[in-house]
Amino acid sequence: MSDRPAPLGALLRATAPDRLPEVAADHLRRHLAAEQVEVLVADLTLRRLVPLLGPTGPETDPGALRCLHSQRSGTEVGVTGRTRLHLPLSCWGERLGVLRVVLPGRPGPDQAEQLRHHADELAVALRAADRMTDRYRQAQRLQRLTMAAELQWDLLPGRSLADERFHLAGQLEPAYDVHGDHYDWALSGDRLTLTVLNGGGEGMDAAMLTTVAVNAMRNARRCGADIVEQAELASDALHTRYAGGRHASALLLEIDLVGGWVDAVDAGSPHCLIGRGNEITQVRLEQQLPLGMFGEARYEIERFRLEPGDRMLVVSDGVHAAAPGGSTPFGESALLTALRGTRLQPATEAVGTVMRGLREFHAGAEPEDDAVTVCLDWRR
Protein backbone atom coordinates (compact mmCIF):
# COMPACT_ATOMS: atom_id res chain seq x y z
CA MET A 1 0.00 0.00 0.00
CA SER A 2 1.32 3.45 -0.90
CA ASP A 3 2.49 5.77 1.91
CA ARG A 4 1.35 8.89 0.12
CA PRO A 5 -1.62 9.82 -2.10
CA ALA A 6 -1.04 8.39 -5.56
CA PRO A 7 -1.58 10.83 -8.43
CA LEU A 8 -5.14 9.74 -9.23
CA GLY A 9 -6.00 13.18 -10.59
CA ALA A 10 -3.34 12.98 -13.29
CA LEU A 11 -4.44 9.45 -14.14
CA LEU A 12 -8.07 10.54 -14.53
CA ARG A 13 -7.10 13.47 -16.75
CA ALA A 14 -5.40 10.99 -19.10
CA THR A 15 -8.47 8.70 -19.13
CA ALA A 16 -11.34 8.68 -21.63
CA PRO A 17 -14.30 10.58 -20.05
CA ASP A 18 -16.58 7.51 -20.05
CA ARG A 19 -14.00 5.29 -18.24
CA LEU A 20 -13.40 7.32 -15.08
CA PRO A 21 -15.18 4.95 -12.63
CA GLU A 22 -13.26 1.88 -13.81
CA VAL A 23 -9.89 3.62 -13.64
CA ALA A 24 -10.60 5.04 -10.17
CA ALA A 25 -11.78 1.66 -8.86
CA ASP A 26 -8.71 -0.13 -10.19
CA HIS A 27 -6.48 2.52 -8.63
CA LEU A 28 -8.13 2.16 -5.20
CA ARG A 29 -7.83 -1.63 -5.31
CA ARG A 30 -4.13 -1.53 -6.22
CA HIS A 31 -2.98 1.34 -3.98
CA LEU A 32 -5.35 1.39 -1.01
CA ALA A 33 -6.19 -2.31 -0.59
CA ALA A 34 -9.87 -1.79 -1.46
CA GLU A 35 -11.74 -5.11 -1.76
CA GLN A 36 -14.81 -3.58 -3.42
CA VAL A 37 -15.43 -0.21 -5.04
CA GLU A 38 -18.67 1.26 -6.35
CA VAL A 39 -19.36 4.67 -7.85
CA LEU A 40 -22.98 5.73 -7.29
CA VAL A 41 -24.54 8.70 -9.08
CA ALA A 42 -27.65 10.47 -7.83
CA ASP A 43 -30.78 10.30 -9.98
CA LEU A 44 -32.55 13.49 -11.06
CA THR A 45 -34.80 13.52 -8.00
CA LEU A 46 -31.88 12.96 -5.58
CA ARG A 47 -33.90 10.17 -3.97
CA ARG A 48 -32.01 7.19 -5.43
CA LEU A 49 -28.45 6.24 -6.30
CA VAL A 50 -27.45 4.37 -9.43
CA PRO A 51 -24.30 2.18 -9.48
CA LEU A 52 -21.98 2.67 -12.44
CA LEU A 53 -19.83 -0.42 -11.94
CA GLY A 54 -22.20 -3.09 -10.65
CA PRO A 55 -25.02 -4.83 -12.54
CA THR A 56 -27.67 -3.90 -9.95
CA GLY A 57 -30.29 -1.21 -10.54
CA PRO A 58 -31.14 1.94 -8.57
CA GLU A 59 -30.75 1.57 -4.83
CA THR A 60 -31.77 3.36 -1.65
CA ASP A 61 -28.97 2.21 0.67
CA PRO A 62 -29.57 4.32 3.82
CA GLY A 63 -25.85 4.80 4.48
CA ALA A 64 -25.17 6.00 0.95
CA LEU A 65 -28.19 8.32 0.93
CA ARG A 66 -27.18 9.81 4.29
CA CYS A 67 -23.75 10.50 2.83
CA LEU A 68 -25.28 12.14 -0.26
CA HIS A 69 -27.62 14.41 1.68
CA SER A 70 -25.40 15.28 4.63
CA GLN A 71 -22.19 15.48 2.57
CA ARG A 72 -20.39 13.69 5.38
CA SER A 73 -18.42 10.45 5.12
CA GLY A 74 -19.88 7.39 6.80
CA THR A 75 -18.22 4.24 8.17
CA GLU A 76 -19.83 0.85 8.86
CA VAL A 77 -17.78 -1.92 10.50
CA GLY A 78 -19.03 -5.51 10.03
CA VAL A 79 -18.73 -8.42 12.45
CA THR A 80 -15.73 -9.74 10.51
CA GLY A 81 -13.93 -6.38 10.82
CA ARG A 82 -14.43 -5.49 7.14
CA THR A 83 -15.26 -1.80 6.83
CA ARG A 84 -17.58 -0.13 4.34
CA LEU A 85 -17.06 3.58 3.75
CA HIS A 86 -19.31 6.05 1.95
CA LEU A 87 -17.60 9.22 0.72
CA PRO A 88 -19.41 12.15 -0.92
CA LEU A 89 -18.66 12.90 -4.55
CA SER A 90 -19.16 16.65 -4.76
CA CYS A 91 -17.56 19.52 -6.64
CA TRP A 92 -17.98 23.19 -5.60
CA GLY A 93 -21.01 22.11 -3.60
CA GLU A 94 -22.62 20.17 -6.45
CA ARG A 95 -23.69 16.74 -5.17
CA LEU A 96 -22.86 14.17 -7.85
CA GLY A 97 -23.10 10.92 -5.91
CA VAL A 98 -21.24 8.66 -3.49
CA LEU A 99 -18.05 6.60 -3.59
CA ARG A 100 -18.48 3.30 -1.72
CA VAL A 101 -15.32 1.44 -0.69
CA VAL A 102 -15.02 -1.83 1.24
CA LEU A 103 -11.72 -2.39 3.09
CA PRO A 104 -10.45 -5.49 4.94
CA GLY A 105 -10.22 -3.51 8.20
CA ARG A 106 -10.80 -0.11 9.71
CA PRO A 107 -8.76 2.55 7.85
CA GLY A 108 -6.08 4.52 9.66
CA PRO A 109 -6.06 8.34 9.58
CA ASP A 110 -3.68 8.50 6.59
CA GLN A 111 -5.65 5.97 4.57
CA ALA A 112 -8.94 7.70 5.36
CA GLU A 113 -7.49 11.03 4.25
CA GLN A 114 -6.22 9.50 1.00
CA LEU A 115 -9.67 8.09 0.28
CA ARG A 116 -11.31 11.50 0.83
CA HIS A 117 -8.69 13.09 -1.41
CA HIS A 118 -9.32 10.53 -4.16
CA ALA A 119 -13.10 10.99 -3.87
CA ASP A 120 -12.62 14.74 -4.42
CA GLU A 121 -10.40 14.11 -7.46
CA LEU A 122 -12.96 11.71 -8.94
CA ALA A 123 -15.78 14.21 -8.36
CA VAL A 124 -13.93 16.98 -10.21
CA ALA A 125 -13.20 14.60 -13.11
CA LEU A 126 -16.83 13.43 -13.31
CA ARG A 127 -18.06 17.03 -13.35
CA ALA A 128 -15.65 17.93 -16.14
CA ALA A 129 -16.52 14.80 -18.15
CA ASP A 130 -20.27 15.42 -17.99
CA ARG A 131 -20.35 17.26 -21.34
CA MET A 132 -18.06 14.76 -23.05
CA THR A 133 -20.08 11.57 -22.60
CA ASP A 134 -23.72 10.55 -22.08
CA ARG A 135 -22.83 7.75 -19.65
CA TYR A 136 -23.43 9.66 -16.41
CA ARG A 137 -26.56 11.47 -17.59
CA GLN A 138 -28.03 8.19 -18.80
CA ALA A 139 -27.48 6.71 -15.36
CA GLN A 140 -29.15 9.70 -13.67
CA ARG A 141 -32.48 9.22 -15.41
CA LEU A 142 -34.67 6.33 -14.32
CA GLN A 143 -37.23 6.98 -17.04
CA ARG A 144 -37.31 8.86 -20.30
CA LEU A 145 -37.43 12.66 -20.15
CA THR A 146 -39.84 14.64 -22.28
CA MET A 147 -38.14 16.80 -24.89
CA ALA A 148 -39.06 19.90 -22.88
CA ALA A 149 -37.46 18.45 -19.74
CA GLU A 150 -34.33 17.53 -21.73
CA LEU A 151 -33.97 21.18 -22.71
CA GLN A 152 -34.55 22.42 -19.18
CA TRP A 153 -32.08 20.05 -17.48
CA ASP A 154 -29.42 20.82 -20.08
CA LEU A 155 -29.89 24.54 -19.41
CA LEU A 156 -29.46 24.32 -15.62
CA PRO A 157 -26.21 25.52 -13.98
CA GLY A 158 -26.27 22.56 -11.55
CA ARG A 159 -28.25 21.57 -8.49
CA SER A 160 -26.11 23.12 -5.75
CA LEU A 161 -23.20 25.50 -5.24
CA ALA A 162 -21.29 26.35 -2.08
CA ASP A 163 -18.20 27.83 -0.49
CA GLU A 164 -17.39 29.18 2.97
CA ARG A 165 -19.68 32.22 2.41
CA PHE A 166 -22.91 30.60 1.24
CA HIS A 167 -24.75 27.39 0.42
CA LEU A 168 -27.15 27.35 -2.55
CA ALA A 169 -29.42 24.60 -3.87
CA GLY A 170 -32.24 24.28 -6.39
CA GLN A 171 -34.73 21.65 -7.47
CA LEU A 172 -37.17 21.16 -10.36
CA GLU A 173 -40.40 19.16 -10.22
CA PRO A 174 -41.65 17.06 -11.86
CA ALA A 175 -38.13 16.05 -12.84
CA TYR A 176 -39.07 14.08 -15.95
CA ASP A 177 -41.73 16.42 -17.31
CA VAL A 178 -40.74 19.97 -16.39
CA HIS A 179 -41.93 22.63 -18.87
CA GLY A 180 -41.02 26.29 -18.43
CA ASP A 181 -39.92 26.80 -14.82
CA HIS A 182 -36.20 27.29 -14.40
CA TYR A 183 -33.43 28.69 -12.23
CA ASP A 184 -29.98 30.01 -13.03
CA TRP A 185 -27.03 31.27 -11.01
CA ALA A 186 -23.48 32.51 -11.43
CA LEU A 187 -20.74 33.45 -8.97
CA SER A 188 -18.27 36.23 -9.73
CA GLY A 189 -16.06 37.44 -6.91
CA ASP A 190 -18.27 38.64 -4.08
CA ARG A 191 -21.39 38.82 -6.25
CA LEU A 192 -23.84 35.97 -6.68
CA THR A 193 -26.50 36.36 -9.38
CA LEU A 194 -29.63 34.24 -8.98
CA THR A 195 -32.65 34.04 -11.28
CA VAL A 196 -35.87 32.07 -10.94
CA LEU A 197 -38.07 32.06 -14.03
CA ASN A 198 -41.61 30.88 -14.69
CA GLY A 199 -42.18 30.39 -18.42
CA GLY A 200 -45.80 30.33 -19.53
CA GLY A 201 -47.38 27.56 -21.57
CA GLU A 202 -46.74 23.84 -21.77
CA GLY A 203 -44.28 21.36 -23.26
CA MET A 204 -41.79 22.50 -25.87
CA ASP A 205 -43.42 25.92 -26.28
CA ALA A 206 -42.72 26.72 -22.63
CA ALA A 207 -39.22 25.25 -22.78
CA MET A 208 -38.30 27.30 -25.86
CA LEU A 209 -39.64 30.47 -24.27
CA THR A 210 -37.50 29.84 -21.18
CA THR A 211 -34.44 28.98 -23.29
CA VAL A 212 -34.62 32.33 -25.10
CA ALA A 213 -35.06 34.27 -21.84
CA VAL A 214 -32.29 32.50 -19.93
CA ASN A 215 -29.76 32.77 -22.72
CA ALA A 216 -30.56 36.47 -23.20
CA MET A 217 -29.94 37.10 -19.49
CA ARG A 218 -26.73 35.09 -19.61
CA ASN A 219 -25.57 37.00 -22.67
CA ALA A 220 -26.07 40.31 -20.89
CA ARG A 221 -24.54 39.06 -17.63
CA ARG A 222 -21.43 37.73 -19.37
CA CYS A 223 -20.93 41.15 -20.96
CA GLY A 224 -20.85 42.70 -17.49
CA ALA A 225 -24.44 43.98 -17.46
CA ASP A 226 -26.36 44.38 -14.19
CA ILE A 227 -29.71 42.70 -13.51
CA VAL A 228 -31.70 45.63 -14.96
CA GLU A 229 -29.94 45.26 -18.30
CA GLN A 230 -30.30 41.47 -18.08
CA ALA A 231 -34.06 41.79 -17.62
CA GLU A 232 -34.38 44.37 -20.39
CA LEU A 233 -32.42 42.31 -22.92
CA ALA A 234 -34.45 39.19 -22.09
CA SER A 235 -37.70 41.15 -22.39
CA ASP A 236 -36.65 42.60 -25.76
CA ALA A 237 -35.61 39.16 -27.02
CA LEU A 238 -38.95 37.61 -26.07
CA HIS A 239 -40.96 40.49 -27.48
CA THR A 240 -39.02 40.37 -30.75
CA ARG A 241 -39.74 36.66 -31.06
CA TYR A 242 -43.33 36.50 -29.80
CA ALA A 243 -44.59 40.10 -30.35
CA GLY A 244 -46.06 40.21 -26.84
CA GLY A 245 -48.12 37.05 -27.33
CA ARG A 246 -45.88 35.07 -24.94
CA HIS A 247 -44.06 36.26 -21.87
CA ALA A 248 -42.22 34.94 -18.82
CA SER A 249 -42.26 35.89 -15.15
CA ALA A 250 -38.92 36.17 -13.41
CA LEU A 251 -37.21 37.29 -10.22
CA LEU A 252 -33.62 38.47 -10.71
CA LEU A 253 -31.39 38.85 -7.65
CA GLU A 254 -27.79 39.97 -7.22
CA ILE A 255 -26.43 39.22 -3.75
CA ASP A 256 -23.45 40.98 -2.18
CA LEU A 257 -21.79 38.12 -0.30
CA VAL A 258 -19.81 40.55 1.91
CA GLY A 259 -22.45 43.02 3.07
CA GLY A 260 -25.62 41.01 2.50
CA TRP A 261 -27.33 43.60 0.29
CA VAL A 262 -29.60 42.14 -2.39
CA ASP A 263 -30.51 44.00 -5.58
CA ALA A 264 -33.79 42.70 -7.01
CA VAL A 265 -35.87 43.03 -10.15
CA ASP A 266 -39.33 41.51 -9.69
CA ALA A 267 -40.75 40.81 -13.14
CA GLY A 268 -43.63 38.52 -12.22
CA SER A 269 -44.74 35.62 -10.11
CA PRO A 270 -41.78 33.97 -8.25
CA HIS A 271 -41.94 34.69 -4.50
CA CYS A 272 -39.01 35.36 -2.16
CA LEU A 273 -39.12 34.46 1.54
CA ILE A 274 -36.55 34.90 4.31
CA GLY A 275 -36.11 32.72 7.37
CA ARG A 276 -34.45 34.59 10.22
CA GLY A 277 -34.32 32.76 13.52
CA ASN A 278 -37.80 31.37 14.07
CA GLU A 279 -39.49 33.95 11.84
CA ILE A 280 -40.35 33.53 8.14
CA THR A 281 -41.39 36.61 6.17
CA GLN A 282 -42.12 37.29 2.52
CA VAL A 283 -40.01 39.94 0.82
CA ARG A 284 -42.49 42.47 -0.55
CA LEU A 285 -41.29 43.84 -3.88
CA GLU A 286 -43.01 46.03 -6.44
CA GLN A 287 -44.07 43.68 -9.22
CA GLN A 288 -42.96 44.98 -12.61
CA LEU A 289 -43.93 43.81 -16.10
CA PRO A 290 -43.28 40.18 -17.07
CA LEU A 291 -40.46 39.72 -19.56
CA GLY A 292 -41.59 40.11 -23.17
CA MET A 293 -45.04 41.59 -22.55
CA PHE A 294 -44.21 44.95 -24.17
CA GLY A 295 -41.43 46.24 -26.38
CA GLU A 296 -38.64 48.32 -24.82
CA ALA A 297 -39.82 47.59 -21.27
CA ARG A 298 -37.77 49.25 -18.55
CA TYR A 299 -37.03 47.86 -15.11
CA GLU A 300 -35.87 49.25 -11.77
CA ILE A 301 -33.85 47.77 -8.91
CA GLU A 302 -35.17 47.42 -5.38
CA ARG A 303 -32.97 46.51 -2.41
CA PHE A 304 -33.25 44.49 0.75
CA ARG A 305 -30.69 43.05 3.12
CA LEU A 306 -29.79 39.64 4.49
CA GLU A 307 -28.39 39.07 7.96
CA PRO A 308 -25.70 36.42 8.67
CA GLY A 309 -27.41 33.07 9.13
CA ASP A 310 -30.46 34.04 7.05
CA ARG A 311 -32.09 31.52 4.76
CA MET A 312 -33.60 32.90 1.55
CA LEU A 313 -36.07 30.77 -0.39
CA VAL A 314 -37.37 31.58 -3.87
CA VAL A 315 -40.27 29.56 -5.28
CA SER A 316 -42.12 29.68 -8.60
CA ASP A 317 -45.91 29.87 -8.78
CA GLY A 318 -46.02 26.09 -9.23
CA VAL A 319 -45.10 26.00 -5.52
CA HIS A 320 -46.74 28.96 -3.81
CA ALA A 321 -49.90 29.05 -5.97
CA ALA A 322 -50.51 25.28 -6.21
CA ALA A 323 -54.17 24.63 -5.31
CA PRO A 324 -55.23 21.12 -6.40
CA GLY A 325 -58.99 20.75 -6.65
CA GLY A 326 -59.54 24.39 -5.75
CA SER A 327 -58.06 23.96 -2.25
CA THR A 328 -56.29 26.68 -0.27
CA PRO A 329 -53.01 27.45 -2.10
CA PHE A 330 -49.92 25.67 -0.82
CA GLY A 331 -48.19 29.00 -0.21
CA GLU A 332 -50.77 30.24 2.29
CA SER A 333 -50.12 27.64 4.97
CA ALA A 334 -48.37 24.41 3.96
CA LEU A 335 -45.32 26.20 2.55
CA LEU A 336 -44.62 27.92 5.87
CA THR A 337 -45.00 24.60 7.68
CA ALA A 338 -42.53 22.99 5.29
CA LEU A 339 -40.09 25.87 5.74
CA ARG A 340 -40.21 25.71 9.51
CA GLY A 341 -39.40 22.01 9.26
CA THR A 342 -36.21 22.73 7.32
CA ARG A 343 -34.47 25.20 9.63
CA LEU A 344 -31.95 22.64 10.88
CA GLN A 345 -31.40 21.11 7.45
CA PRO A 346 -28.73 22.24 4.97
CA ALA A 347 -30.00 24.03 1.88
CA THR A 348 -29.57 20.90 -0.25
CA GLU A 349 -31.98 18.99 1.99
CA ALA A 350 -34.34 21.93 2.50
CA VAL A 351 -35.33 22.14 -1.18
CA GLY A 352 -36.16 18.43 -1.13
CA THR A 353 -38.27 18.85 2.02
CA VAL A 354 -40.28 21.68 0.44
CA MET A 355 -40.84 19.66 -2.73
CA ARG A 356 -41.83 16.62 -0.69
CA GLY A 357 -44.37 18.75 1.15
CA LEU A 358 -45.72 19.95 -2.21
CA ARG A 359 -46.10 16.37 -3.46
CA GLU A 360 -47.94 15.39 -0.27
CA PHE A 361 -50.15 18.48 -0.65
CA HIS A 362 -51.23 17.23 -4.08
CA ALA A 363 -52.15 13.88 -2.44
CA GLY A 364 -51.51 11.85 -5.58
CA ALA A 365 -53.22 14.31 -7.95
CA GLU A 366 -51.29 15.33 -11.05
CA PRO A 367 -49.79 18.83 -10.56
CA GLU A 368 -51.21 21.44 -12.91
CA ASP A 369 -47.88 23.26 -13.15
CA ASP A 370 -44.19 22.53 -12.82
CA ALA A 371 -42.31 23.98 -9.88
CA VAL A 372 -38.95 25.40 -8.81
CA THR A 373 -37.53 25.85 -5.32
CA VAL A 374 -34.18 27.56 -4.70
CA CYS A 375 -32.65 27.93 -1.23
CA LEU A 376 -29.73 30.17 -0.22
CA ASP A 377 -28.05 30.12 3.20
CA TRP A 378 -25.81 33.16 3.69
CA ARG A 379 -23.00 32.50 6.14
CA ARG A 380 -20.70 35.49 5.51
RAJO-V697907 format. One line per field, one symbol per residue. ss: DSSP state (~ for helix, > for strand, _ for the rest). psi: psi as a letter, one per 30 degrees, with the letter a starting at -180 (. if undefined). A space follows every 10 residues. Layout:
# RAJO-V697907
ss = ???
psi = ???
This chain:
# RAJO-V697907
ss = _______~~~ ~~~___~~~~ ~~~~~~~~~~ ~~_>>>>>>> >>______>> >_______>_ _~~~~~~~~~ ___>>>>___ __>>>>>>>> >__>>>>>>> >>>_____~~ ~~~~~~~~~~ ~~~~~~~~~_ ____~~~~~~ ______~~~~ ~~~~~____> >>___>>>>> >>>_______ >>>>>>>>__ >>>>>>>>>_ __~~~~~~~~ ~~~~~~~~~~ ~~____~~~~ ~~~~~~~~~~ ~~_____>>> >>>>>>____ >>>>>>>___ >>>>>>__>> >>________ >_________ _>>>>_____ >>>>>_~~~~ ___~~~___~ ~~_~~~~~~~ ______~~~~ ~~~~~~~~~~ ~~________ >>>>>>>>__
psi = kkflklieee eefgkkfgge eeeeeeeeee fggkekkkjk kklffgflkk kfelflaklh jeeeeeeeef hkkkkkklff fkkkkkkkjl jhfjjebkkk kklfakklee eeeeeeeeee eeeeeeeefe fflfeeeeef kflkkleeee eeeffkfafl klafflkkll kkkkefhkdf kllllkkjbg kjkkkkkjkl albeeeeeee eeeeeeeeee efgglafeee eeeeeeeeee efhffklkkl jkkjkjfefg kjkkjjhbfk kklkkjbgkk lkjjljkakl kfelkhkkll klklkllkfk kkkkklffdf gkikgglkke ffeeeeeeef fgfgkleeee eeeeeeeeee efhfkkkfll kkkkkkkjf.
